[in-house]
């Protein structure tokens, strides 16, 4: 099964939670008026589109009703599709122009960070790039072993030390390994849970100092992995990490297990950080670069 078909199937719960109620609402209403917009607003918020994104959608519908572009309910689904498409920016590719380039991956425990690293490494390797992974999450028990399994599946090298080692020291070793091997990309795993924001900031600062010193001028991507099944909690996590990690992109994982695919709109509206990858399964090939058109088409097509 191709990825688009997996995406279409994976968004089935979101379609059921978002579009099916809207269609029922349309069948029950006679006119597209303020009462309709009030009920639509509630449906969008319940589908984890988020308050800010929902307000933008409703206001755009209200403008179109007033200026005559939206006259009857039969137009609603097409107009919604158009509005949602306009709210999601064009795909931003990873910037990996230096040798090596660096991808720093952050996220709380349980979001699927380790599996996403393996899948991104596999995508890059299939694209002809030589990839090295640094196992710098040295705090969680078995984190190194789990990452090793995914690196083996992706057929990429991994640099690690023992559990409890200094993450910055692991990154130092990995940088020099990547340089010696003439690797194209160094992917760095980080601890999914530190005791507080200060600890997280300090740990990331140490890692960043090593990268800046040993790889001056290297292209950098800071990716945050989010679990789509957590809905607005994922948005809150993203807000917290944005203040500490200078995020360049998001990886929205587990879309197939959630009715909360609407959070793509919420994170775009509230964070202005692009979604760069989406995951819709547990297989090595079940994560792909995010394409707005593919997402909208998979969401709206039965």
Order of alpha helices (4+ residues) and beta strands (2+ residues): alpha-alpha-alpha-alpha-alpha-beta-alpha-beta-alpha-beta-alpha-beta-alpha-beta-alpha-beta-alpha-beta-beta-alpha
